[in-house]
């Protein structure tokens, strides 16, 4: 099932991104979607964070969002 991810970026950044998407992917119907999926996959591959191995290991009272934030901060 697809997941919807909403994000707010500056108009200038969005404009540059869309120009680059057209250069790389062309004017295809789902070119922005394809570009974002590729970027997310590359980001995950570079960072190498394996969330599954963390399940049940952390004994904290923080919620999942706070735990993810802490994990990202430590991986940088």
C-alpha distances in whole Angstrom, upper triangle without the diagonal:
4,7,10,13,16,19,23,25,29,29,31,29,26,29,30,26,26,29,28,25,27,29,27,24,26,25,22,20,17,19,19,15,16,19,17,15,18,20,17,17,21,21,20,22,25,25,24,23,21,20,20,23,24,23,26,28,28,30,30,30,28,24,21,22,25,25,22,25,28,26,26,29,31,29,30
4,7,10,13,16,20,22,25,26,28,25,22,25,26,22,22,25,24,21,23,26,24,21,23,22,19,17,14,16,15,12,13,16,14,12,15,17,14,15,19,19,18,20,23,23,23,22,21,20,20,24,24,23,26,28,29,31,30,30,27,24,21,20,24,24,21,23,26,25,24,27,29,27,28
4,6,10,13,17,19,23,24,26,23,21,24,24,21,21,25,24,21,23,26,24,22,24,23,21,18,15,17,15,12,14,16,13,11,15,16,13,15,18,17,16,19,22,21,21,20,20,18,19,23,22,21,25,27,26,28,27,27,24,21,18,17,21,21,18,20,23,22,21,24,26,25,26
4,6,10,13,16,19,20,23,20,18,21,22,19,19,22,22,19,22,25,23,21,23,22,20,17,14,16,14,11,14,15,12,12,16,15,13,16,19,18,18,21,23,22,23,22,22,20,22,25,24,24,27,29,28,30,28,28,25,21,19,17,21,21,19,20,23,23,21,24,27,25,26
4,7,10,13,16,18,20,17,15,19,20,17,17,21,20,18,21,24,22,21,23,22,21,18,15,16,13,11,14,14,10,11,14,13,11,14,17,15,16,19,20,19,21,20,20,19,21,24,23,23,26,27,26,28,27,26,23,20,17,15,18,19,16,17,21,20,18,21,24,22,23
4,7,10,14,15,17,15,13,17,18,16,16,20,20,18,21,24,23,21,23,22,21,19,16,17,13,12,15,15,12,13,17,15,14,17,19,17,18,22,22,21,23,22,23,22,24,27,26,26,29,30,28,30,28,27,24,21,19,16,19,21,18,18,22,22,19,22,25,24,24
4,7,10,12,14,12,11,14,16,13,15,18,18,17,20,22,22,21,23,22,22,20,17,17,13,13,16,15,12,14,16,14,13,17,18,16,18,21,21,20,23,21,23,22,25,27,26,27,30,30,28,30,28,28,24,21,19,16,19,20,18,17,20,21,18,20,23,22,22
4,7,9,12,10,9,13,14,13,14,18,18,18,20,22,22,22,23,23,23,21,19,19,15,15,18,17,14,17,19,16,16,20,20,18,20,24,23,22,25,24,26,25,28,31,29,30,33,33,31,33,30,30,26,24,22,19,21,23,20,19,22,23,20,21,25,24,23
4,6,8,7,7,10,11,10,12,15,16,16,18,20,21,21,22,22,22,21,19,18,14,16,18,16,13,17,18,15,16,20,20,18,20,23,22,22,25,24,27,26,30,32,30,31,34,34,32,35,32,32,28,26,24,21,22,24,21,20,23,24,20,21,25,24,22
4,5,5,6,9,10,11,12,14,16,16,19,20,21,22,22,22,24,23,21,20,16,18,20,18,16,20,21,18,19,23,22,20,23,26,25,25,28,28,30,30,33,35,34,35,38,38,36,38,35,35,31,29,28,24,25,27,25,23,26,27,23,24,27,26,24
4,6,5,6,9,10,11,12,14,15,17,19,20,20,21,20,22,21,20,19,15,18,20,18,17,20,21,19,20,24,24,22,25,28,27,27,30,30,33,32,36,38,37,38,41,41,39,41,39,38,34,32,31,27,29,31,28,26,29,30,26,27,31,30,27
4,5,5,6,9,10,11,12,14,16,17,19,20,20,20,22,22,21,19,16,19,20,18,17,21,21,19,21,24,23,22,25,27,26,27,30,30,33,33,36,38,37,39,42,42,40,42,40,40,36,34,32,29,30,32,29,27,30,30,27,27,30,29,27
4,5,5,6,9,10,11,12,14,15,16,18,18,19,20,21,19,17,14,16,18,14,14,17,18,15,17,20,19,18,21,23,22,23,26,27,29,30,33,35,34,35,39,38,37,39,37,37,33,32,29,26,28,29,26,24,27,27,23,24,27,26,23
4,6,5,6,9,10,10,12,14,15,16,16,16,17,17,16,14,11,13,15,13,12,16,16,14,16,19,19,18,21,24,23,24,27,27,29,29,32,35,34,35,38,39,37,40,38,37,34,31,29,26,28,29,26,25,28,28,24,26,29,27,25
4,5,5,6,9,10,11,13,14,15,15,15,17,17,17,14,12,15,17,14,14,18,18,17,19,22,21,21,24,26,25,26,29,30,33,33,36,38,37,39,42,42,41,43,41,41,37,35,33,30,32,33,30,28,32,31,28,29,32,30,28
4,6,5,6,9,10,11,12,14,14,15,17,18,17,14,12,15,16,13,14,17,17,15,18,20,19,19,23,24,23,24,27,29,31,32,35,37,36,38,41,41,40,43,41,41,37,36,33,30,32,33,29,28,31,30,27,28,31,29,26
4,5,5,6,9,10,11,12,13,13,15,16,14,11,9,12,12,9,10,14,13,11,14,17,16,16,19,21,20,22,25,26,28,29,32,34,33,35,38,38,37,40,39,39,35,33,30,27,29,30,27,26,29,28,24,26,29,26,25
4,5,5,6,9,10,10,10,10,12,13,12,9,7,11,12,9,11,14,14,13,16,19,18,19,22,23,23,25,27,28,30,31,33,36,36,37,40,41,40,43,41,41,37,35,32,30,32,33,29,28,32,31,27,29,32,30,28
4,5,5,6,9,10,10,10,13,15,14,11,10,14,14,12,13,17,16,15,18,21,20,21,24,25,24,26,29,30,33,33,36,38,38,40,43,43,42,45,44,44,40,38,36,33,35,36,32,31,34,33,30,31,34,31,30
4,5,5,6,8,9,11,13,15,14,10,10,13,12,9,12,15,13,13,16,18,17,18,21,22,21,23,26,28,30,31,34,36,36,38,41,41,40,43,42,43,39,37,34,32,33,34,30,30,32,31,28,29,31,29,27
4,5,5,5,7,8,10,11,10,7,6,10,9,7,9,12,11,11,14,16,16,17,20,21,21,23,25,27,29,30,32,34,35,36,40,40,39,42,41,42,38,36,33,30,33,33,29,29,32,31,27,29,32,29,28
4,6,5,4,6,8,11,11,7,8,12,11,10,13,15,14,15,18,19,19,21,24,24,24,27,29,30,32,33,35,38,38,40,43,44,43,46,45,45,42,39,36,34,36,37,33,33,36,34,31,33,35,33,31
4,6,6,9,11,14,14,10,11,14,13,11,14,16,15,15,19,20,19,21,24,24,24,26,29,31,33,34,36,38,39,41,44,44,44,47,46,47,43,41,38,35,38,38,34,34,36,35,32,33,35,33,31
4,6,9,10,13,12,9,10,13,10,9,12,14,12,13,16,17,16,18,21,21,21,24,26,28,30,31,33,35,36,38,41,41,41,45,44,45,41,39,36,34,36,36,32,32,35,33,30,32,33,30,29
4,7,7,10,9,6,8,10,8,8,11,12,11,13,16,16,16,19,21,21,22,25,26,28,29,31,32,35,36,37,41,41,41,44,44,44,41,38,35,33,36,36,32,32,35,33,30,33,34,31,30
4,6,9,10,7,10,12,11,11,14,16,15,16,19,20,20,22,25,25,26,28,30,32,33,34,36,39,39,40,44,45,44,48,47,47,44,41,38,36,39,39,35,35,38,36,33,36,38,35,34
4,7,8,7,9,12,12,12,15,17,17,18,21,22,22,24,26,27,28,30,32,33,35,35,37,40,40,41,45,46,45,48,47,47,44,41,38,36,39,39,36,36,39,38,35,37,39,36,35
4,6,5,9,10,10,11,14,15,15,17,19,20,21,23,25,26,27,29,30,32,33,33,35,38,39,39,43,44,44,47,46,46,43,40,37,35,38,38,34,35,38,36,34,36,38,36,35
4,6,8,9,10,12,14,14,16,18,19,20,22,24,25,26,28,30,31,32,32,32,34,37,38,38,41,43,42,45,44,44,41,38,35,33,36,37,33,34,37,36,33,36,38,36,35
4,6,5,6,9,10,11,12,14,15,17,18,20,21,23,24,26,27,28,29,29,30,33,34,34,38,39,39,42,41,41,38,34,31,30,33,33,29,30,34,32,30,32,35,32,32
4,5,5,6,9,10,11,12,14,15,17,18,20,21,22,24,26,27,28,29,30,33,34,34,38,39,39,42,41,41,38,35,32,30,33,33,29,30,33,31,28,31,33,31,30
4,5,5,6,9,10,11,12,14,15,16,18,20,21,22,24,25,26,27,29,32,32,33,36,37,36,39,38,38,35,32,29,27,30,30,26,27,30,29,26,28,31,28,27
4,5,5,6,9,10,11,12,14,15,17,18,20,21,22,23,24,24,26,29,29,30,33,34,34,37,36,36,33,30,27,25,28,28,24,25,28,27,24,27,29,27,27
4,6,5,6,9,10,11,12,14,16,17,18,20,21,22,23,24,25,28,29,30,33,34,34,37,37,37,34,31,28,26,29,29,25,26,29,27,25,28,29,27,26
4,5,5,6,9,10,11,12,14,15,16,18,20,21,23,24,26,28,29,30,34,34,34,37,36,37,33,31,28,26,28,28,24,25,28,26,23,26,27,25,24
4,5,5,6,9,10,10,12,14,15,16,18,19,20,21,23,26,26,27,31,31,31,34,33,33,30,27,24,22,25,25,21,21,24,23,20,23,25,22,22
4,5,5,6,9,10,11,12,14,15,16,17,18,19,21,23,24,25,29,29,29,32,32,32,29,27,23,22,24,24,20,21,24,22,20,23,24,22,22
4,6,5,6,9,10,11,12,14,15,17,18,20,21,24,25,26,30,30,30,34,33,34,31,29,25,24,26,25,22,22,25,23,20,23,24,21,21
4,5,5,6,9,10,11,12,14,15,17,19,21,23,24,25,29,29,29,32,31,32,29,27,24,22,24,23,19,20,22,20,17,20,22,19,18
4,5,5,6,9,10,11,12,13,14,15,18,20,20,22,25,25,25,28,28,29,26,24,20,18,21,20,16,17,20,17,15,18,19,17,17
4,5,5,6,9,10,11,12,13,15,17,19,20,21,25,25,25,29,29,30,27,25,21,20,23,21,18,19,21,18,16,19,20,17,18
4,5,5,6,8,10,12,14,16,18,20,21,23,27,26,26,30,30,31,28,27,23,22,24,22,19,19,21,18,16,19,19,16,16
4,5,5,6,8,10,13,14,17,18,19,21,25,24,24,27,27,28,25,24,20,19,20,19,15,16,18,15,12,15,16,13,13
4,6,5,6,7,9,11,13,15,16,18,21,21,21,25,24,26,23,22,18,17,19,17,14,15,16,13,11,15,15,12,13
4,6,5,8,10,13,15,16,17,19,23,22,23,27,27,29,26,25,22,21,22,20,17,18,19,16,14,17,17,13,14
4,6,9,11,14,17,17,18,21,24,23,23,27,27,29,26,26,22,21,22,20,17,17,18,15,13,15,15,11,11
4,6,9,11,14,15,15,18,21,20,20,23,23,25,23,22,19,18,18,17,13,14,14,11,9,12,11,8,8
4,6,9,12,12,13,16,19,18,18,22,23,25,23,22,19,19,19,17,14,15,15,12,11,14,13,9,11
4,6,9,9,10,12,16,14,15,19,19,21,19,18,15,15,16,13,10,12,12,9,8,11,11,8,11
4,6,6,7,10,13,13,14,17,18,21,19,18,15,16,17,13,11,14,14,10,11,14,13,11,14
4,5,5,7,11,11,11,15,16,18,16,15,11,13,14,11,9,12,12,9,11,14,13,12,15
4,5,6,9,10,12,15,16,19,18,16,13,15,16,13,12,16,16,13,14,18,17,15,19
4,6,8,8,10,14,16,18,18,17,15,17,17,14,13,16,15,12,14,17,15,14,18
4,6,5,7,10,12,15,14,14,11,14,14,10,10,13,12,9,12,15,13,13,17
4,6,7,10,12,14,14,13,11,14,14,11,11,15,14,12,15,18,16,16,20
4,6,7,10,12,13,13,12,15,15,12,14,17,16,14,17,19,18,19,22
4,6,9,13,13,14,13,16,15,11,13,16,14,12,16,17,16,16,20
4,6,9,10,11,11,13,12,9,11,13,11,10,14,15,14,15,19
4,7,9,11,12,15,13,10,13,15,13,13,17,18,16,19,22
4,5,8,10,12,10,8,12,13,11,12,16,16,16,18,21
4,7,9,12,10,9,13,14,13,15,18,18,18,21,23
4,7,8,6,6,10,11,10,12,15,15,16,18,20
4,6,5,6,9,10,11,12,15,16,17,19,21
4,5,5,6,9,10,10,12,14,15,16,19
4,5,5,6,9,10,11,12,14,16,17
4,5,5,6,9,10,11,13,14,16
4,5,5,6,9,10,11,12,15
4,5,5,6,9,10,11,13
4,5,5,6,9,10,11
4,5,5,6,9,10
4,5,5,6,9
4,5,5,7
4,6,6
4,6
4
